[in-house]
Amino acid sequence: MRAARFHEYGGIDKIVIDEVPDPTPAANEVKIAVKACALNHLDVDFREGTSRFPAEPPVIFGLELAGEIVEVGSDVQGWQAGDRVAPYLMGIDLLNHYARTGRENLAAIDFIGVTRPGGYAEFCCVPESHLVRIPDGVSYDDAAATQIAFGTAFHMLFTRGRLAIGETVLINSVGSGIGSAAVQLASMAGATIIGTSSGDDKLAAAAKMGMHHGINYTKQDIVEEVMRITGGAGAHLTYEHVGGDLFAAGLNSLGKDGRLVTCGGHSGEVVPLDIIPLFRMQWQIIGSFTYTKGEYETVMQMVADGRLKPLVDTKVPLDDIRSAFERMESRGHFGKIVVNP
């Protein structure tokens, strides 16, 4: 089969299309014909060697796949060839303390596309425990674009960030996959939404999805604008996934007793922190890591019900995967970019 891999860490030029043997499912696995696999910034971190995951190239990457089961292992029950699936990206140690207390995202033992071959390939084998069924009426492209964007946003906003009806939330980088997903979810929750972006076109698109106020951080000061919009009160919650200067701006945009929830730092993983306003304002900085399988199944059903809409910016064949990464890394996209192997 054909698959996208990198044999050494580095830039987009390290991605190559290789001919590799078709995978054979183990007894507890299914073999999936991959119809779509969405790009994520974690793919970039992994390819560049900055993700700190214990894996060595060459590896078939691609975290967020959707496809059709074509073969099942001898021990698999409840699944058959022809079933449409979009696997939960993490394998879970079900005996782990965190899994037994509803925090299975902290009990991960492997990652599709990192510690096991991923979805930038014609076929992929995954354990039965990963499987999530694609509801009728949801396309493969939409299924691939749902998991990380909406699962992450749901976990950050509600489980970790405790967003409440009527609160004001600042969402950084609304044009990204998880940023645009957060706008949809926060709008459903009745929040007042302030969004940031480097492009006026992305702010206009986010406004159509429910964002109330937009800030172009290349032209405007985020903290000053948030304080102006809120009459000096600041935001109740900052949704942060960028790092660097946007982390600092998001923190300083909080009002008293405000919360910042963060899941990433692609623009700077190490940031300065002034401790005095942290304790005087009684701010909370909250880490957030992926999402649970139950949260993922919830947002997938919301997509099937028409309450959420995955935003697919661009679709490309496997041969054009480099151009897909170029678009994502140039931040020219709004929503998700999908590869169709």
Disulfide bonds with the S-S distance in Angstrom:
none
